Amino acid sequence: MTRVDVESCGKNEGENDKSGLTRRDFAIAGASTLAAAVMPGHAFAAKASSAMPMSISEAGKRMRDGSLSCVDLTKAYFHYIEMYQPKLNMFISQLKDMALKTAAERDAELKQGKDRGPLHGIPILVKDLYDMAGTKTTVGSKAFVDRQSTEDATSVHHLLEAGVVVLGKTNMNEFAAGVSGTNAYFGDCHNPWALDRSPGGSSSGNGAALAAGIGFGGTSSDTGGSIRVPASWCGIAGIRPTYGLVSLHGLFPRAYSLDCAGPLARNVFDLGLLLDAMAGFDPLDKHSALAQRTSSYTKGIKDGVKGMTFATVKNYTYKDVDKPVADAVAKAAEKLKSLGAKIVEVEIKPLEGQLDYNKLFTSILLYEFNQILGDKYRNTPNAADLYGPIVTNNIAAGSKVSKEDYEKTMNERPAIIAEVKKVFNHVDALLTPALPTTAPLLKASAQDYGRGRQFTIPFSYTALPSAVVPCGFDPQGLPIGLQIVGDHFSEAALLRMAYAYEQATDFHKKHPPIFAGTLPS
């Protein structure tokens, strides 16, 4: 497989884990202790036996008290990237030289008394459809393999100003088309919980890397589930914000009226810190929301859910939902109840037919995708060699959606959104599975992946924000995700709810067999 040579690139062929340890062994015993026994030696300023920081707050504290430098933490991550890239194929391009230079600058700033805030010196990941000056932004496609970015996407700019260190541009489904994590040109991305399983997509590299303990967060995007799917199948946290809350300027689009930019992270509090930097009105993005953003998405995050009302949707069919998933979500509702929340059952008429949502969503998606990429595809002589089959099929299907049908579907949308929103006059949030299954095999059939978004697509169509947090494991040790859906611009409340649930459970503390747990010695 071909890699983009920005600075340094990892191997691309998957390898089987030879340790003989099961996912459950690692989850229970702790991957950090086991990993220390197999790591080759490296020289670091930090104490050899130190654990890797598990959160942005912990990393920041250690940088500020002098026990861990940003440079040493960044070196540690590249040590693990060198080890895990051949197994997981997380990155399209690694930015080692750039990252180490930035890390050294952040260390120097702290010594000089300049502190940019909670993201100062924090290593993160950037999905390879975000522009970042000085890097190639391939959008996961052979057709764009030499596409050079000359400026930063707005949200990347805000994060860099906040002090982050970008480790690399991560793997993804080509042009964000699909949720499988497969990529015909750059190679498939693998789930660290089981290498033969999908990490979800299209933000597959972010999901796999964060689950493996690489970086603290990742700039991601979600059209029909591309933040929520990797969050669920990789056992991490993610939030698809309200449409327009985070600027889309500098992101290659999948569908203008459905795309959302947002973060993936290893825990809910870190989601809030990242969203603090990413959210806000942008005059460069015509879809940017004028509505007020919350001053801080972590202020009040620890206030709990006592007195809040959560609803399960009575007429929202659980057909084809795996039993371990349904059971885990039911237990999550009981856990929230034990924390002082009220659990009710509601009926939302527009949610009765998920297949209708799929049809409505798909016609918009395909029409807009054809408008974005269709002419370029059709004017490329060797298009079949440069673009993958999903992209080719999407463009062909999109060309058959008439402008009249598209406009009719778009005109129907506001009334449906208004009808769904009525539920939030009575409840604070909806509870659903993030997905009806745990991670399928990478080579699963299209049907297996197709039924996977019955709980994500309706809320993409209605532009409602939704957060995903791990809520259990299936008998094979694969993560299960809980989706919490709120009213427009209720992200602060959603993160408060997700945080309360997360802190009352220990699912987010479990780690896969492949995990960066200990600073190399």
C-alpha positions as CSV (number, residue, x, y, z in Angstrom):
1,M,0.0,0.0,0.0
2,T,1.2,3.5,-0.8
3,R,1.7,6.0,2.0
4,V,1.8,9.8,1.9
5,D,5.4,10.9,2.7
6,V,5.0,14.1,4.6
7,E,7.7,13.5,7.1
8,S,7.6,9.9,8.2
9,C,5.2,7.1,7.5
10,G,4.5,3.9,9.2
11,K,4.2,0.4,7.9
12,N,0.8,-0.5,6.5
13,E,0.4,-4.2,6.8
14,G,-1.7,-5.6,9.7
15,E,-0.1,-8.1,12.1
16,N,-1.7,-10.5,14.5
17,D,-1.1,-10.0,18.2
18,K,1.2,-12.8,19.3
19,S,0.9,-12.2,23.1
20,G,-1.7,-14.9,23.7
21,L,-3.6,-12.5,26.0
22,T,-7.3,-11.9,25.5
23,R,-8.9,-8.4,25.3
24,R,-10.5,-9.1,28.7
25,D,-7.1,-10.0,30.2
26,F,-5.9,-6.5,29.2
27,A,-9.0,-4.8,30.3
28,I,-8.9,-6.3,33.8
29,A,-5.1,-6.6,34.4
30,G,-4.2,-3.2,32.9
31,A,-2.4,-2.9,29.6
32,S,0.1,-0.5,30.9
33,T,1.8,-3.0,33.2
34,L,1.9,-5.7,30.5
35,A,3.1,-3.3,27.8
36,A,6.1,-2.3,29.9
37,A,7.5,-5.8,29.5
38,V,7.6,-5.7,25.7
39,M,8.7,-2.1,25.0
40,P,12.2,-1.6,23.5
41,G,14.3,0.9,25.4
42,H,14.3,4.6,24.7
43,A,15.9,7.5,26.6
44,F,13.4,10.0,28.1
45,A,13.8,12.7,30.7
46,A,10.7,11.5,32.6
47,K,11.0,8.7,35.1
48,A,11.2,5.3,33.3
49,S,8.4,3.7,35.4
50,S,6.0,6.6,35.0
51,A,2.6,5.8,33.5
52,M,1.4,7.7,30.4
53,P,-1.1,10.5,31.4
54,M,-4.6,9.3,30.8
55,S,-6.3,12.7,30.4
56,I,-5.6,16.2,29.2
57,S,-5.9,17.5,32.7
58,E,-3.3,15.0,34.0
59,A,-0.9,15.7,31.2
60,G,-1.2,19.4,31.8
61,K,-0.6,19.1,35.5
62,R,2.5,17.0,34.9
63,M,3.9,19.5,32.3
64,R,3.3,22.4,34.7
65,D,4.9,20.7,37.7
66,G,7.9,19.7,35.6
67,S,7.6,15.9,36.0
68,L,6.9,15.5,32.2
69,S,7.8,17.7,29.3
70,C,5.8,18.1,26.2
71,V,8.8,16.9,24.2
72,D,9.1,13.7,26.2
73,L,5.4,13.0,25.9
74,T,5.4,13.6,22.2
75,K,8.5,11.3,21.8
76,A,6.7,8.7,23.8
77,Y,3.7,8.8,21.4
78,F,5.9,8.4,18.4
79,H,7.5,5.4,20.1
80,Y,4.1,3.8,20.3
81,I,3.1,5.0,16.8
82,E,6.2,3.2,15.5
83,M,5.0,0.0,17.3
84,Y,1.3,0.1,16.5
85,Q,1.1,1.7,13.1
86,P,1.9,-1.7,11.4
87,K,-1.0,-3.3,13.3
88,L,-3.6,-0.6,13.3
89,N,-2.8,1.6,10.3
90,M,-4.0,4.7,12.1
91,F,-2.1,7.4,10.1
92,I,-2.0,8.5,6.6
93,S,0.8,10.9,7.4
94,Q,2.9,11.3,10.6
95,L,4.1,14.8,11.5
96,K,7.0,13.9,13.8
97,D,9.4,16.7,13.0
98,M,6.6,19.3,13.1
99,A,5.2,17.9,16.3
100,L,8.6,17.8,18.1
101,K,9.3,21.4,17.0
102,T,5.9,22.5,18.3
103,A,6.4,20.5,21.6
104,A,9.8,22.2,22.2
105,E,8.1,25.6,21.7
106,R,5.4,24.8,24.1
107,D,7.9,23.7,26.8
108,A,9.9,26.9,26.2
109,E,6.7,28.9,26.6
110,L,5.9,27.4,29.9
111,K,9.4,28.1,31.2
112,Q,8.9,31.7,30.1
113,G,5.6,31.9,32.0
114,K,3.4,31.8,28.9
115,D,0.5,29.4,29.4
116,R,-2.0,29.0,26.6
117,G,-4.5,27.2,28.7
118,P,-5.7,23.6,29.3
119,L,-4.7,22.4,25.8
120,H,-1.1,23.8,26.1
121,G,1.3,21.1,24.8
122,I,-1.5,18.5,24.4
123,P,-0.9,16.0,21.6
124,I,-3.9,15.4,19.3
125,L,-4.8,14.0,15.9
126,V,-6.3,15.5,12.8
127,K,-8.5,13.6,10.5
128,D,-7.1,13.8,7.0
129,L,-10.0,15.9,5.6
130,Y,-9.0,18.9,7.7
131,D,-6.7,21.3,6.0
132,M,-3.5,22.0,8.0
133,A,-0.8,24.3,6.5
134,G,2.3,22.5,5.5
135,T,0.7,19.0,5.2
136,K,-1.0,17.0,2.6
137,T,-4.7,16.6,3.0
138,T,-5.7,13.5,1.0
139,V,-9.3,13.0,2.2
140,G,-8.3,9.4,2.2
141,S,-8.1,9.2,-1.6
142,K,-5.5,8.2,-4.2
143,A,-7.0,11.0,-6.4
144,F,-5.9,13.6,-3.8
145,V,-2.6,12.0,-2.8
146,D,-0.6,15.1,-3.6
147,R,-3.1,17.7,-2.4
148,Q,-1.2,20.3,-0.4
149,S,-2.8,22.5,2.3
150,T,-1.7,26.0,2.4
151,E,-3.8,27.1,5.4
152,D,-5.4,25.7,8.5
153,A,-9.0,24.7,8.8
154,T,-10.7,27.2,11.2
155,S,-11.0,24.6,14.0
156,V,-7.4,23.4,13.5
157,H,-6.3,27.0,13.7
158,H,-8.2,27.5,17.0
159,L,-6.7,24.3,18.5
160,L,-3.1,25.3,17.4
161,E,-3.6,28.7,19.0
162,A,-4.8,26.9,22.2
163,G,-1.4,25.1,22.2
164,V,-2.0,21.6,20.9
165,V,0.7,19.5,19.2
166,V,-0.5,17.6,16.1
167,L,0.9,14.1,15.9
168,G,-0.4,13.3,12.4
169,K,-3.2,13.2,9.8
170,T,-5.3,10.1,10.4
171,N,-6.7,7.4,8.2
172,M,-10.4,7.5,7.1
173,N,-12.8,6.1,4.6
174,E,-12.2,7.7,1.2
175,F,-14.0,11.1,1.1
176,A,-15.7,10.1,4.4
177,A,-17.9,7.7,2.4
178,G,-18.8,4.9,4.7
179,V,-18.4,3.7,8.3
180,S,-16.3,0.6,7.8
181,G,-12.8,2.0,8.3
182,T,-11.7,0.4,5.1
183,N,-9.6,2.2,2.5
184,A,-8.5,0.6,-0.8
185,Y,-5.5,2.8,-1.3
186,F,-4.1,3.7,2.1
187,G,-5.1,0.4,3.7
188,D,-7.7,-0.6,6.2
189,C,-7.7,0.7,9.7
190,H,-7.9,-1.9,12.5
191,N,-9.7,-1.9,15.8
192,P,-7.2,-2.3,18.8
193,W,-9.8,-4.3,20.6
194,A,-9.6,-7.0,17.9
195,L,-7.5,-6.5,14.8
196,D,-10.0,-8.3,12.5
197,R,-12.8,-5.9,13.5
198,S,-13.8,-2.5,12.2
199,P,-12.9,0.6,14.2
200,G,-15.8,2.4,12.6
201,G,-15.6,5.2,10.2
202,S,-15.2,7.4,8.6
203,S,-13.1,8.8,11.4
204,S,-11.4,5.4,11.7
205,G,-7.8,6.5,12.4
206,N,-8.9,8.8,15.2
207,G,-11.0,6.1,16.8
208,A,-8.3,3.4,16.6
209,A,-5.5,5.7,17.8
210,L,-7.4,7.1,20.8
211,A,-8.6,3.7,21.9
212,A,-4.9,2.5,21.7
213,G,-3.9,5.5,23.9
214,I,-2.3,7.6,21.2
215,G,-3.1,11.2,21.7
216,F,-5.8,12.8,23.8
217,G,-8.3,13.8,21.1
218,G,-8.9,14.1,17.4
219,T,-10.6,16.5,15.1
220,S,-13.3,14.5,13.4
221,S,-16.4,14.9,11.3
222,D,-19.9,13.3,11.2
223,T,-22.3,13.2,8.3
224,G,-24.3,10.1,9.2
225,G,-22.3,8.8,12.1
226,S,-18.6,9.3,11.5
227,I,-17.9,10.5,15.0
228,R,-20.4,8.3,16.8
229,V,-19.6,5.1,15.1
230,P,-15.9,5.0,16.0
231,A,-16.7,6.2,19.5
232,S,-19.1,3.3,20.0
233,W,-17.0,0.5,18.4
234,C,-13.7,1.7,19.9
235,G,-15.0,2.4,23.4
236,I,-14.2,6.1,23.5
237,A,-16.2,9.4,23.8
238,G,-17.5,11.5,21.0
239,I,-19.9,14.3,20.3
240,R,-21.6,15.4,17.1
241,P,-22.5,19.0,17.8
242,T,-25.5,20.9,16.5
243,Y,-25.1,21.7,12.8
244,G,-23.1,24.9,12.4
245,L,-21.7,25.0,16.0
246,V,-18.2,24.1,14.8
247,S,-16.9,25.7,11.6
248,L,-16.6,23.6,8.4
249,H,-14.2,26.0,6.8
250,G,-11.2,24.0,5.7
251,L,-12.9,20.6,5.8
252,F,-13.4,18.8,2.5
253,P,-17.2,18.3,2.4
254,R,-19.3,15.1,2.2
255,A,-22.7,16.8,2.2
256,Y,-23.0,20.5,2.9
257,S,-26.3,20.4,4.8
258,L,-25.5,17.3,6.9
259,D,-21.8,17.6,7.8
260,C,-20.7,18.4,11.3
261,A,-17.2,18.9,12.7
262,G,-16.5,17.8,16.3
263,P,-14.1,16.0,18.6
264,L,-13.4,12.4,19.6
265,A,-11.6,11.9,22.9
266,R,-10.7,9.3,25.5
267,N,-13.1,10.7,28.1
268,V,-16.0,13.2,28.3
269,F,-14.2,16.0,30.1
270,D,-11.6,16.1,27.4
271,L,-14.4,16.3,24.8
272,G,-15.5,19.5,26.6
273,L,-12.0,21.0,26.5
274,L,-11.6,20.3,22.8
275,L,-15.1,21.7,22.0
276,D,-14.2,24.8,23.9
277,A,-11.5,25.5,21.4
278,M,-13.3,24.3,18.3
279,A,-16.8,25.8,18.7
280,G,-17.9,29.3,17.6
281,F,-19.1,31.4,14.7
282,D,-16.9,31.7,11.7
283,P,-17.6,34.2,8.9
284,L,-15.6,32.0,6.5
285,D,-18.2,29.3,6.8
286,K,-21.6,30.2,5.4
287,H,-23.2,27.3,7.3
288,S,-21.8,28.6,10.7
289,A,-24.4,29.1,13.3
290,L,-25.0,32.6,14.6
291,A,-26.6,31.1,17.8
292,Q,-24.6,31.7,21.0
293,R,-22.0,29.1,21.9
294,T,-21.6,28.2,25.5
295,S,-18.8,30.1,27.2
296,S,-17.3,26.8,28.5
297,Y,-18.3,23.3,27.8
298,T,-16.6,22.1,31.0
299,K,-18.2,24.6,33.4
300,G,-20.9,22.7,35.2
301,I,-19.9,19.4,33.7
302,K,-19.6,17.9,37.2
303,D,-23.0,19.1,38.4
304,G,-24.6,15.7,37.9
305,V,-28.0,14.6,36.5
306,K,-30.2,14.8,39.6
307,G,-33.6,16.2,38.5
308,M,-33.0,15.7,34.8
309,T,-35.4,13.7,32.7
310,F,-34.2,11.1,30.1
311,A,-36.5,9.4,27.7
312,T,-36.4,6.1,25.8
313,V,-38.4,6.2,22.7
314,K,-41.3,3.7,22.9
315,N,-42.0,3.5,19.2
316,Y,-38.4,3.6,18.1
317,T,-38.0,0.0,17.1
318,Y,-35.1,-2.1,18.4
319,K,-35.4,-4.5,15.6
320,D,-32.1,-6.1,14.7
321,V,-30.4,-4.7,17.8
322,D,-28.1,-7.2,19.4
323,K,-29.2,-8.4,22.8
324,P,-25.9,-7.3,24.6
325,V,-26.4,-3.8,23.2
326,A,-30.0,-3.6,24.3
327,D,-29.2,-4.9,27.7
328,A,-26.3,-2.5,28.2
329,V,-28.4,0.5,27.2
330,A,-31.2,-0.6,29.6
331,K,-28.7,-0.9,32.4
332,A,-27.3,2.6,31.5
333,A,-30.8,4.0,32.0
334,E,-31.0,2.4,35.4
335,K,-27.6,3.8,36.3
336,L,-28.8,7.3,35.4
337,K,-31.9,6.7,37.5
338,S,-29.8,5.7,40.5
339,L,-27.9,9.1,40.1
340,G,-31.2,11.0,40.6
341,A,-32.5,11.3,37.0
342,K,-36.0,10.4,35.9
343,I,-36.5,7.9,33.2
344,V,-39.6,8.1,31.1
345,E,-40.9,6.6,27.9
346,V,-42.1,8.8,25.0
347,E,-43.5,8.4,21.5
348,I,-42.1,10.5,18.7
349,K,-44.1,10.0,15.6
350,P,-41.4,10.9,13.1
351,L,-39.1,8.3,14.6
352,E,-41.5,5.4,13.7
353,G,-39.9,4.8,10.3
354,Q,-36.1,4.7,10.4
355,L,-36.1,3.5,6.8
356,D,-37.9,6.6,5.8
357,Y,-35.2,8.6,7.5
358,N,-32.6,6.6,5.7
359,K,-34.3,7.4,2.3
360,L,-34.6,11.1,3.1
361,F,-31.0,11.3,4.4
362,T,-29.6,9.4,1.5
363,S,-31.2,11.4,-1.2
364,I,-29.8,14.6,0.3
365,L,-26.4,13.0,0.9
366,L,-26.0,11.6,-2.6
367,Y,-27.3,14.7,-4.4
368,E,-24.9,17.0,-2.5
369,F,-22.0,14.7,-2.8
370,N,-22.5,14.6,-6.6
371,Q,-22.6,18.4,-6.6
372,I,-19.3,18.5,-4.7
373,L,-17.3,15.9,-6.5
374,G,-19.2,14.7,-9.5
375,D,-17.9,17.0,-12.2
376,K,-14.3,16.5,-11.1
377,Y,-14.8,12.7,-11.2
378,R,-16.5,12.8,-14.7
379,N,-13.7,15.0,-16.1
380,T,-10.9,12.8,-14.9
381,P,-9.9,10.3,-17.7
382,N,-8.7,7.6,-15.3
383,A,-11.3,8.2,-12.6
384,A,-11.9,4.5,-12.0
385,D,-8.2,4.0,-11.1
386,L,-8.1,7.0,-8.7
387,Y,-11.4,6.7,-6.9
388,G,-12.7,3.8,-4.9
389,P,-15.9,1.8,-5.6
390,I,-18.0,3.5,-2.9
391,V,-17.2,6.9,-4.2
392,T,-17.9,5.8,-7.8
393,N,-21.2,4.3,-6.8
394,N,-22.2,7.4,-4.7
395,I,-21.5,9.7,-7.6
396,A,-23.5,7.6,-10.0
397,A,-26.4,7.4,-7.6
398,G,-26.3,11.1,-6.8
399,S,-26.4,12.0,-10.5
400,K,-29.8,10.3,-10.6
401,V,-31.3,12.4,-7.9
402,S,-33.1,15.3,-9.6
403,K,-32.8,18.8,-8.3
404,E,-36.6,18.9,-7.9
405,D,-36.6,15.7,-5.7
406,Y,-33.7,17.2,-3.7
407,E,-35.5,20.5,-3.1
408,K,-38.7,18.7,-2.2
409,T,-36.8,16.6,0.4
410,M,-35.1,19.7,1.8
411,N,-38.4,21.6,2.0
412,E,-39.9,18.7,4.0
413,R,-37.1,18.8,6.5
414,P,-37.9,21.8,8.7
415,A,-41.4,20.4,9.6
416,I,-39.9,17.0,10.6
417,I,-37.2,18.7,12.7
418,A,-39.8,20.8,14.5
419,E,-42.0,17.8,15.2
420,V,-39.0,15.9,16.7
421,K,-37.9,18.9,18.7
422,K,-41.2,19.0,20.6
423,V,-40.1,16.2,22.8
424,F,-37.5,18.5,24.4
425,N,-40.3,20.5,25.9
426,H,-40.8,17.6,28.3
427,V,-37.4,15.9,28.6
428,D,-33.8,16.8,28.7
429,A,-32.4,14.1,26.5
430,L,-33.2,10.9,24.6
431,L,-31.3,7.6,25.3
432,T,-30.6,5.2,22.5
433,P,-28.0,2.7,21.5
434,A,-25.3,4.4,19.5
435,L,-25.3,1.4,17.2
436,P,-27.3,-1.8,17.2
437,T,-24.1,-4.0,17.1
438,T,-20.6,-4.1,18.4
439,A,-17.8,-3.8,15.9
440,P,-18.3,-6.1,12.9
441,L,-15.5,-7.8,11.0
442,L,-13.6,-5.5,8.7
443,K,-14.7,-7.6,5.8
444,A,-18.3,-7.7,6.8
445,S,-21.0,-7.4,4.2
446,A,-22.5,-4.1,3.2
447,Q,-25.7,-5.2,4.9
448,D,-24.0,-5.6,8.2
449,Y,-22.7,-2.0,8.0
450,G,-25.9,-0.7,6.5
451,R,-28.1,-1.6,9.5
452,G,-25.6,0.0,11.8
453,R,-26.8,3.6,11.6
454,Q,-30.5,3.4,12.4
455,F,-29.8,5.4,15.6
456,T,-27.4,7.9,14.1
457,I,-28.9,9.0,10.8
458,P,-32.2,10.4,12.2
459,F,-30.3,12.8,14.4
460,S,-28.0,13.8,11.5
461,Y,-31.1,14.5,9.5
462,T,-32.6,16.6,12.3
463,A,-29.3,18.3,13.0
464,L,-29.6,17.5,16.7
465,P,-26.5,17.1,18.9
466,S,-25.6,13.7,20.3
467,A,-22.9,12.4,22.5
468,V,-21.6,8.8,22.7
469,V,-20.0,7.2,25.8
470,P,-19.1,3.6,26.4
471,C,-21.7,1.7,28.4
472,G,-20.5,-1.9,28.4
473,F,-18.9,-4.8,26.5
474,D,-20.4,-7.8,24.6
475,P,-19.4,-11.4,25.5
476,Q,-16.4,-11.1,23.1
477,G,-15.1,-8.1,25.0
478,L,-16.0,-5.5,22.3
479,P,-17.2,-2.1,23.4
480,I,-20.9,-0.9,23.4
481,G,-21.8,2.8,23.0
482,L,-24.7,4.8,24.6
483,Q,-26.1,7.7,22.6
484,I,-27.5,10.7,24.4
485,V,-29.4,13.1,22.2
486,G,-30.4,16.7,23.1
487,D,-32.0,19.7,21.7
488,H,-30.2,22.1,19.4
489,F,-27.2,23.8,21.1
490,S,-27.5,21.7,24.3
491,E,-24.0,20.5,24.1
492,A,-23.0,21.6,27.6
493,A,-26.0,19.7,29.1
494,L,-25.2,16.6,27.0
495,L,-21.6,16.6,28.2
496,R,-22.8,17.0,31.8
497,M,-25.1,14.0,31.3
498,A,-22.4,11.9,29.6
499,Y,-19.8,12.8,32.2
500,A,-22.1,11.9,35.1
501,Y,-22.7,8.5,33.6
502,E,-19.1,7.9,32.7
503,Q,-17.9,8.8,36.2
504,A,-20.4,6.4,37.7
505,T,-19.1,3.5,35.7
506,D,-15.6,2.2,34.8
507,F,-16.1,1.3,31.1
508,H,-13.9,4.2,30.0
509,K,-11.1,2.9,32.2
510,K,-10.9,-0.4,30.3
511,H,-8.2,-0.6,27.6
512,P,-7.6,-2.9,24.6
513,P,-4.7,-5.3,24.2
514,I,-2.9,-2.7,22.1
515,F,-2.5,0.3,24.4
516,A,0.1,3.0,25.1
517,G,0.1,2.7,28.9
518,T,3.7,3.3,30.1
519,L,6.3,5.9,29.3
520,P,9.1,4.1,27.5
521,S,12.3,3.8,29.5
